[in-house]
Amino acid sequence: MSPVIARPAPEQDDDYAVTAEFYDVLQARQDSMRVERLYGGAVASARLGVLDVGAGTGRVTLMSLANSQVDVHAVEPSRAMRGPLMTRLASLPAELRARVTVHPEPLGEAGLRGVADVAVCHNVVACLSPASRRALWPAVAASLVPGGSLFLQLPPARVPGDDIVRVLPEQQVGRHHYGGRVTMSGAGDRIQTRFDYWVRAGAGVLRESTETFWMWPAWRAELVSDLAPYRFVPRTGVCDPDVLAMTLRGP
Ligand SMILES: C[S@@+](CC[C@H](N)C(=O)[O-])C[C@H]1O[C@@H](n2cnc3c(N)ncnc32)[C@H](O)[C@@H]1O
């Protein structure tokens, strides 16, 4: 029997076409510890569902499946990032996989209503222009139930004056070493973030790739006031400097 296609699969420009190959090998281990520290407790308290906005290759999604008993909604519009995410989910036991749904659209097009009491935006808001960022908030509010919480990793507060260069420690895969370097440069009111990747065998570089992203800085207070019209108020007693935590009030 041939499948019934309700609507064509959405195709997005794939900003992460280069990065997806290197993302996990260079960054996953460190970032897994970070997401556990930043959101592990909140996710464990979820009673309805967890929403992972911009799931990428699935670090928050996997942590949420492990730390909670509820349904998890992973929203990831980039096909390149969804590839590793789906591979990771495919390797899970069936009973864990039954709790996770992958939405391949931007959150605003996913049609999620009241599915979660915890939402996480990890390493996402910095990558959105102010207009795209503001367009996200009503969709996050609609996806949460009243009393639900939003946890978002804060973008850099300002455009850097001088370039900031961060080397991602090389990782060995068989006979090859994978490495990367991130360079953040100020460009007007935006931050140009260039990822340079390489694969080497011994002293010889086998291949190199580059991908450049834009980032937009934002202050904590600016995000709090952006979110206020959608009934979000700051959560009390949460003070991690990397995270903004908000609660959705009732209507
Ligand atoms: C820098 S990646 C971070 C991925 C993941 N959260 C992590 O930290 O590993 C940002 C992700 O946000 C996704 N994204 C961008 N706009 C989005 C939107 N409107 N709704 C959902 N995801 C979005 C991108 O496709 C991308 O995978």
The ligand as a MOL file (V3000), in Angstrom:
LIG
                    3D

  0  0  0     0  0            999 V3000
M  V30 BEGIN CTAB
M  V30 COUNTS 27 29 0 0 0
M  V30 BEGIN ATOM
M  V30 1 C 22.9270 26.3600 16.9660 0
M  V30 2 S 21.7300 25.1440 16.6630 0 CHG=1
M  V30 3 C 21.5500 24.4520 18.2670 0
M  V30 4 C 20.9920 23.0630 18.2480 0
M  V30 5 C 20.8130 22.4200 19.6330 0
M  V30 6 N 19.8510 23.1300 20.4430 0
M  V30 7 C 22.1390 22.3200 20.3240 0
M  V30 8 O 22.4440 23.1660 21.1530 0
M  V30 9 O 22.8890 21.4120 20.0190 0 CHG=-1
M  V30 10 C 20.2110 26.1010 16.5080 0
M  V30 11 C 19.0580 25.2390 15.9850 0
M  V30 12 O 17.8410 25.9910 16.0110 0
M  V30 13 C 17.0660 25.5900 14.8820 0
M  V30 14 N 16.0520 26.6290 14.6340 0
M  V30 15 C 16.2240 27.8390 14.0580 0
M  V30 16 N 15.0570 28.5010 13.9940 0
M  V30 17 C 14.1130 27.6990 14.5500 0
M  V30 18 C 12.6980 27.8180 14.7780 0
M  V30 19 N 12.0190 28.9020 14.4090 0
M  V30 20 N 12.0530 26.7900 15.3720 0
M  V30 21 C 12.7410 25.6820 15.7610 0
M  V30 22 N 14.0740 25.5120 15.5510 0
M  V30 23 C 14.7440 26.5040 14.9770 0
M  V30 24 C 18.1080 25.4270 13.7920 0
M  V30 25 O 17.6500 24.6200 12.7310 0
M  V30 26 C 19.2740 24.8180 14.5450 0
M  V30 27 O 19.3110 23.4320 14.4900 0
M  V30 END ATOM
M  V30 BEGIN BOND
M  V30 1 1 1 2
M  V30 2 1 2 3
M  V30 3 1 2 10
M  V30 4 1 3 4
M  V30 5 1 4 5
M  V30 6 1 5 6
M  V30 7 1 5 7
M  V30 8 2 7 8
M  V30 9 1 7 9
M  V30 10 1 10 11
M  V30 11 1 11 12
M  V30 12 1 11 26
M  V30 13 1 12 13
M  V30 14 1 13 14
M  V30 15 1 13 24
M  V30 16 1 14 15
M  V30 17 1 14 23
M  V30 18 2 15 16
M  V30 19 1 16 17
M  V30 20 1 17 18
M  V30 21 2 17 23
M  V30 22 1 18 19
M  V30 23 2 18 20
M  V30 24 1 20 21
M  V30 25 2 21 22
M  V30 26 1 22 23
M  V30 27 1 24 25
M  V30 28 1 24 26
M  V30 29 1 26 27
M  V30 END BOND
M  V30 END CTAB
M  END
